[in-house]
């Protein structure tokens, strides 16, 4: 998973910060461009590729057989698909074997002063660090909605955290996953990442890194590997997001629709894991929220990315640009790899709801910040739900 991206803010925000962000593809008005067909799965588990998807691949000079045989490793700028409507993610069976799952990471990147415009809006004092607490194994018994997003970028295999969320168009049978935009798209200087897959309850038994050396795929992915057959993020992330600095962070969110790599017994992701969280849009301002709880798989030292952790704190406000929405911020010692993980608070009905996701944090790992979900986020969520209504 990608670590929190490096960024540098004004003095009132703190010195050297680290930010995690990469984007997905819906525009503010169109929420992701024209819908197109995606790969489907037959009852025997075989993947079928619709003709229009094959045609789209051909339009971009992509031969499906060559893609599966390694052409996806070509990151030439001219062929790196970027636009919202160009999302393509053919399933490559068994690509995510135990070694690739365990070793996926996002390298840290240095930052320079002035990467961020500064806190021109309302920013509360930097919160005190909150020590991340290990989730008791099996993870599924405590946070069944949480898992890892695996993906490939030019730097290699990377990981983020993510959350299973409810699907309004398919009650009780959701295949929707919420994560950060930077976990699916590279932002202004790149395009869509590849081989994007979700692993719910990754390493559910909580084995240590050493014990995972001989782990089976079932040990790592007890509820299967689910490929992202469609993904959307904000147009702001696509046009502004960067590997360093705070650009695009207030819009750093994404929704992925997934399908099982093999079989799945006809059950949805929600049915398979037994849970999905509602998403609360237009959640209260930070001063009105008593507590937020962030979940993730931190991968940068002192963590190794194999264990699930949580932080709970009363949120404050962080503004990087007065012209953009103010972000939530909590004290937390989780590091890179926790990016994209869900932030949960009490919803309007008094029940837990997803209200944000991890986007940025400091190099010193004392706090995390996440976007406040508004109309843009709601538009993306509803567009993906509508695209797969009844499926």
C-alpha positions as CSV (number, residue, x, y, z in Angstrom):
1,X,0.0,0.0,0.0
2,X,1.1,3.5,-0.6
3,X,2.5,5.4,2.4
4,X,1.2,8.8,3.3
5,X,2.5,11.2,0.8
6,X,5.2,13.7,1.7
7,X,4.0,17.3,2.0
8,X,5.2,20.5,3.6
9,X,2.7,22.9,5.2
10,X,3.0,26.4,6.7
11,X,4.3,26.8,10.2
12,X,0.9,26.6,11.9
13,X,0.3,23.2,10.3
14,X,3.8,21.9,11.3
15,X,7.1,21.3,9.6
16,X,7.7,18.3,7.4
17,X,4.6,16.4,6.5
18,X,3.9,13.3,4.5
19,X,0.9,13.0,2.2
20,X,-0.6,10.0,0.5
21,X,-2.7,10.7,-2.6
22,X,-3.3,9.3,-6.0
23,X,-6.6,9.5,-8.0
24,X,-9.5,7.7,-9.6
25,X,-11.7,9.0,-12.4
26,X,-15.1,10.6,-12.2
27,X,-15.6,14.2,-13.2
28,X,-17.6,16.5,-10.9
29,X,-20.4,16.8,-13.5
30,X,-20.2,13.3,-15.1
31,X,-18.9,11.4,-12.1
32,X,-16.6,9.2,-14.2
33,X,-17.4,9.6,-17.8
34,X,-19.6,7.3,-20.0
35,X,-20.3,3.9,-18.4
36,X,-18.9,1.0,-20.3
37,X,-19.1,-2.7,-19.9
38,X,-16.7,-4.6,-17.7
39,X,-15.5,-8.1,-17.4
40,X,-18.0,-10.6,-16.0
41,X,-17.7,-14.0,-14.5
42,X,-19.5,-17.2,-15.3
43,X,-20.8,-19.7,-12.8
44,X,-17.7,-21.9,-13.3
45,X,-15.4,-19.0,-12.4
46,X,-14.1,-18.2,-15.9
47,X,-13.7,-14.6,-16.9
48,X,-15.5,-13.3,-20.0
49,X,-14.6,-10.1,-21.6
50,X,-17.4,-8.1,-23.3
51,X,-16.8,-7.2,-26.9
52,X,-17.0,-3.5,-26.2
53,X,-14.3,-3.8,-23.5
54,X,-12.1,-5.6,-26.0
55,X,-12.8,-2.8,-28.5
56,X,-11.8,-0.2,-25.9
57,X,-8.6,-2.0,-25.2
58,X,-7.9,-2.1,-29.0
59,X,-8.6,1.6,-29.3
60,X,-5.7,2.2,-26.8
61,X,-3.5,-0.3,-28.6
62,X,-3.9,-2.9,-25.9
63,X,-4.0,-6.6,-26.8
64,X,-5.6,-8.5,-24.0
65,X,-3.4,-11.6,-24.3
66,X,-0.2,-9.4,-24.4
67,X,-1.6,-7.4,-21.4
68,X,-2.0,-10.5,-19.3
69,X,1.5,-11.7,-20.4
70,X,3.2,-8.6,-19.0
71,X,2.4,-5.7,-21.3
72,X,0.7,-4.0,-18.3
73,X,4.2,-3.3,-17.1
74,X,4.7,-0.7,-19.9
75,X,4.2,2.7,-18.2
76,X,5.0,4.8,-21.3
77,X,3.3,8.2,-20.8
78,X,1.7,8.0,-24.2
79,X,-0.1,4.7,-23.4
80,X,-0.8,5.3,-19.7
81,X,-4.6,5.6,-19.6
82,X,-5.7,8.7,-17.8
83,X,-9.2,9.9,-18.4
84,X,-12.1,8.8,-16.2
85,X,-13.8,6.9,-19.0
86,X,-10.6,5.0,-19.8
87,X,-10.5,2.8,-16.7
88,X,-9.4,-0.7,-17.8
89,X,-8.4,-3.4,-15.3
90,X,-8.6,-7.0,-16.9
91,X,-8.3,-9.8,-14.4
92,X,-5.0,-11.7,-14.4
93,X,-5.6,-14.8,-12.3
94,X,-3.1,-15.6,-9.6
95,X,-1.1,-12.4,-10.3
96,X,-1.5,-11.5,-6.6
97,X,0.3,-14.5,-5.1
98,X,1.3,-14.5,-1.4
99,X,4.8,-13.0,-2.2
100,X,3.4,-10.1,-4.2
101,X,0.7,-9.4,-1.6
102,X,3.2,-9.4,1.3
103,X,5.9,-7.3,-0.5
104,X,3.7,-4.6,-2.0
105,X,4.7,-1.2,-0.6
106,X,5.0,2.5,-1.5
107,X,8.4,4.0,-1.3
108,X,8.8,7.2,0.7
109,X,9.6,10.4,-1.3
110,X,11.5,13.5,-0.1
111,X,9.8,16.8,0.0
112,X,10.8,20.4,-0.6
113,X,9.7,23.5,1.3
114,X,6.7,25.2,-0.4
115,X,5.0,22.0,-1.6
116,X,1.8,23.2,0.0
117,X,0.1,26.6,-0.3
118,X,-0.5,26.8,3.5
119,X,-3.4,26.8,5.8
120,X,-5.4,29.7,4.5
121,X,-8.7,28.6,6.0
122,X,-9.5,27.3,9.5
123,X,-6.9,25.1,11.0
124,X,-7.0,23.8,14.6
125,X,-3.8,23.2,16.6
126,X,-1.8,20.1,15.7
127,X,-3.4,17.2,17.7
128,X,-1.4,15.2,20.2
129,X,-0.3,11.8,18.7
130,X,-2.6,8.9,19.5
131,X,-0.9,5.5,19.6
132,X,-2.3,3.2,17.0
133,X,-3.9,0.1,18.6
134,X,-3.6,-3.4,17.1
135,X,-6.9,-4.9,16.1
136,X,-7.4,-8.3,17.8
137,X,-7.2,-11.3,15.4
138,X,-9.1,-12.6,13.7
139,X,-9.6,-9.2,12.2
140,X,-12.9,-10.2,10.6
141,X,-14.5,-10.6,14.0
142,X,-13.8,-7.0,14.8
143,X,-13.7,-5.0,11.5
144,X,-15.2,-7.2,8.8
145,X,-15.5,-4.3,6.4
146,X,-11.8,-3.5,6.3
147,X,-9.1,-4.8,4.0
148,X,-6.3,-4.0,1.6
149,X,-6.2,-2.6,-1.9
150,X,-3.3,-4.0,-4.0
151,X,-2.2,-2.3,-7.2
152,X,0.7,-1.8,-9.6
153,X,2.4,1.4,-10.5
154,X,5.6,2.5,-12.2
155,X,7.5,2.0,-9.0
156,X,6.3,-1.5,-8.5
157,X,3.5,-3.2,-6.4
158,X,1.8,-1.0,-3.9
159,X,-0.9,-1.2,-1.2
160,X,-3.6,0.9,0.4
161,X,-6.3,0.2,2.9
162,X,-10.0,0.3,2.1
163,X,-13.6,-0.4,3.4
164,X,-16.6,-2.3,2.1
165,X,-19.5,0.1,1.8
166,X,-23.2,-0.3,1.2
167,X,-24.6,-0.1,-2.4
168,X,-28.0,1.8,-2.6
169,X,-28.8,0.0,-5.9
170,X,-28.1,-3.4,-4.5
171,X,-29.2,-3.5,-0.8
172,X,-27.5,-6.3,1.1
173,X,-25.5,-7.3,-1.9
174,X,-22.8,-4.6,-2.3
175,X,-19.7,-5.0,-4.3
176,X,-18.5,-1.4,-3.5
177,X,-15.2,-0.5,-1.8
178,X,-14.2,2.9,-0.6
179,X,-10.6,4.1,-0.6
180,X,-8.4,7.1,-1.4
181,X,-8.2,8.5,-4.9
182,X,-4.4,8.2,-4.9
183,X,-4.8,4.4,-4.5
184,X,-6.3,4.0,-8.0
185,X,-5.0,7.0,-10.1
186,X,-1.7,8.8,-10.1
187,X,-3.2,12.3,-10.4
188,X,-2.0,15.1,-12.6
189,X,1.2,13.5,-13.8
190,X,-0.1,10.0,-14.5
191,X,-3.1,7.8,-15.1
192,X,-4.9,4.8,-13.7
193,X,-3.0,2.2,-11.8
194,X,-3.2,-1.4,-12.9
195,X,-4.1,-4.8,-11.5
196,X,-6.2,-3.1,-8.8
197,X,-7.7,-5.7,-6.4
198,X,-9.2,-5.7,-2.9
199,X,-8.4,-8.3,-0.2
200,X,-11.0,-8.2,2.6
201,X,-9.6,-9.1,6.1
202,X,-6.1,-9.4,4.7
203,X,-4.0,-11.8,6.9
204,X,-7.1,-12.3,9.1
205,X,-5.3,-14.5,11.6
206,X,-2.8,-11.7,12.3
207,X,0.4,-13.7,11.5
208,X,3.7,-11.8,11.8
209,X,5.7,-11.0,8.8
210,X,8.1,-13.8,9.5
211,X,5.3,-16.3,9.8
212,X,3.9,-15.2,6.5
213,X,7.0,-16.3,4.6
214,X,5.3,-19.7,4.0
215,X,1.7,-18.4,4.0
216,X,-0.7,-19.7,1.4
217,X,-3.0,-17.5,-0.6
218,X,-5.9,-18.5,1.6
219,X,-3.9,-17.4,4.7
220,X,-3.4,-14.0,3.1
221,X,-6.9,-13.7,1.5
222,X,-9.3,-15.9,3.4
223,X,-12.3,-14.1,1.7
224,X,-10.8,-14.1,-1.7
225,X,-9.2,-11.6,-4.0
226,X,-11.7,-9.1,-5.6
227,X,-10.7,-7.3,-8.8
228,X,-11.8,-3.7,-9.4
229,X,-13.8,-3.9,-12.6
230,X,-14.6,-0.2,-12.3
231,X,-13.2,2.7,-10.3
232,X,-14.0,6.4,-10.0
233,X,-12.4,9.3,-8.2
234,X,-12.8,13.1,-8.3
235,X,-11.9,15.1,-11.3
236,X,-10.1,17.4,-8.8
237,X,-7.8,14.5,-7.9
238,X,-7.1,13.6,-11.5
239,X,-6.3,17.2,-12.4
240,X,-4.5,18.3,-9.2
241,X,-3.3,15.3,-7.3
242,X,0.4,14.7,-6.9
243,X,2.8,12.3,-5.2
244,X,4.1,15.1,-3.0
245,X,2.5,18.1,-1.6
246,X,-1.1,18.6,-0.5
247,X,-2.6,19.2,-4.0
248,X,-6.0,17.5,-4.4
249,X,-6.0,16.1,-0.8
250,X,-9.5,17.5,0.0
251,X,-10.9,15.5,-2.9
252,X,-8.7,12.4,-2.4
253,X,-11.4,9.6,-2.4
254,X,-12.5,6.8,-4.7
255,X,-15.1,4.1,-5.1
256,X,-14.2,0.8,-6.6
257,X,-16.7,-1.8,-7.9
258,X,-15.2,-5.3,-7.5
259,X,-15.8,-8.8,-8.8
260,X,-14.3,-12.1,-7.4
261,X,-11.2,-13.3,-9.2
262,X,-12.4,-16.9,-9.0
263,X,-16.0,-18.1,-8.5
264,X,-17.3,-16.4,-5.5
265,X,-20.3,-18.9,-5.3
266,X,-22.5,-16.2,-6.7
267,X,-22.3,-14.1,-3.5
268,X,-21.6,-10.4,-3.4
269,X,-18.6,-8.9,-1.4
270,X,-21.0,-7.8,1.3
271,X,-22.5,-11.2,1.6
272,X,-19.1,-12.8,1.6
273,X,-17.7,-10.7,4.5
274,X,-21.0,-10.3,6.2
275,X,-21.0,-6.5,6.5
276,X,-20.8,-3.2,4.7
277,X,-20.9,0.4,6.1
278,X,-23.2,3.1,5.1
279,X,-21.5,6.3,3.8
280,X,-22.4,9.6,5.5
281,X,-22.2,12.6,3.2
282,X,-22.4,16.1,4.6
283,X,-21.3,14.8,8.0
284,X,-21.2,17.4,10.8
285,X,-18.3,19.8,11.1
286,X,-15.3,18.6,13.2
287,X,-16.3,20.5,16.4
288,X,-19.7,18.6,16.4
289,X,-18.1,15.1,16.2
290,X,-17.1,13.5,19.5
291,X,-14.9,10.7,18.0
292,X,-13.7,9.3,14.7
293,X,-12.0,5.9,14.4
294,X,-9.5,5.3,11.5
295,X,-8.6,1.7,10.4
296,X,-5.7,0.6,8.2
297,X,-2.7,-1.5,7.5
298,X,0.3,0.8,8.2
299,X,3.3,-0.4,6.3
300,X,6.1,2.2,6.9
301,X,8.4,1.6,10.0
302,X,7.8,0.8,12.8
303,X,4.9,-1.2,11.1
304,X,5.3,-3.9,8.4
305,X,2.0,-3.7,6.6
306,X,0.8,-7.1,7.7
307,X,-1.3,-6.1,10.7
308,X,-4.5,-4.1,11.1
309,X,-4.5,-1.1,13.4
310,X,-6.9,1.6,14.6
311,X,-6.8,5.1,16.0
312,X,-9.7,6.9,17.7
313,X,-9.7,10.7,18.5
314,X,-11.9,13.7,18.4
315,X,-11.3,15.4,15.0
316,X,-10.0,18.8,14.4
317,X,-9.8,20.9,11.2
318,X,-7.0,21.2,8.7
319,X,-7.2,23.7,5.8
320,X,-4.6,23.6,3.0
321,X,-6.3,26.0,0.7
322,X,-9.1,28.5,1.6
323,X,-10.7,27.8,-1.7
324,X,-11.1,24.1,-1.0
325,X,-13.0,22.1,1.6
326,X,-11.5,21.9,5.1
327,X,-10.3,18.4,6.0
328,X,-10.7,16.4,9.2
329,X,-7.6,15.7,11.3
330,X,-7.0,13.3,14.1
331,X,-4.0,12.3,16.2
332,X,-2.6,8.9,15.1
333,X,0.7,7.2,14.8
334,X,-0.2,5.0,11.8
335,X,2.2,5.4,8.8
336,X,2.1,4.9,5.1
337,X,-0.1,2.0,4.0
338,X,-3.0,3.2,6.1
339,X,-3.9,5.5,3.2
340,X,-7.4,5.0,2.0
341,X,-8.5,3.3,5.2
342,X,-12.0,4.2,6.4
343,X,-12.8,6.8,9.1
344,X,-16.0,5.8,11.1
345,X,-18.2,8.0,13.2
346,X,-21.7,7.9,14.5
347,X,-24.1,8.6,11.7
348,X,-27.3,10.6,11.8
349,X,-29.2,7.5,12.8
350,X,-26.8,6.8,15.7
351,X,-25.2,3.9,13.9
352,X,-21.5,3.7,12.6
353,X,-21.0,5.2,9.2
354,X,-18.0,5.9,7.0
355,X,-17.4,9.7,7.0
356,X,-13.9,10.0,5.5
357,X,-10.7,8.1,4.6
358,X,-7.0,8.6,5.3
359,X,-5.3,10.9,2.8
360,X,-2.3,12.7,4.3
361,X,-0.2,12.7,7.4
362,X,3.2,14.0,8.7
363,X,6.5,12.3,8.2
364,X,6.7,12.0,12.0
365,X,3.5,10.0,12.0
366,X,1.7,12.0,14.7
367,X,-1.6,12.6,12.9
368,X,-3.7,11.8,9.9
369,X,-6.1,13.9,7.8
370,X,-9.0,12.9,5.6
371,X,-11.4,14.7,3.2
372,X,-14.8,15.8,4.3
373,X,-17.3,14.0,2.0
374,X,-19.6,16.4,0.2
375,X,-21.5,16.6,-3.1
376,X,-18.6,15.5,-5.3
377,X,-18.0,12.4,-3.2
378,X,-21.7,11.6,-3.2
379,X,-21.9,12.0,-7.0
380,X,-19.1,9.5,-7.5
381,X,-20.7,7.0,-5.1
382,X,-24.1,7.2,-6.7
383,X,-22.7,7.0,-10.2
384,X,-20.9,3.7,-9.5
385,X,-23.9,2.3,-7.7
386,X,-26.2,3.3,-10.6
387,X,-23.8,1.8,-13.2
388,X,-24.1,-1.6,-11.6
389,X,-27.7,-1.5,-10.5
390,X,-29.3,-4.9,-10.5
391,X,-26.1,-6.7,-11.2
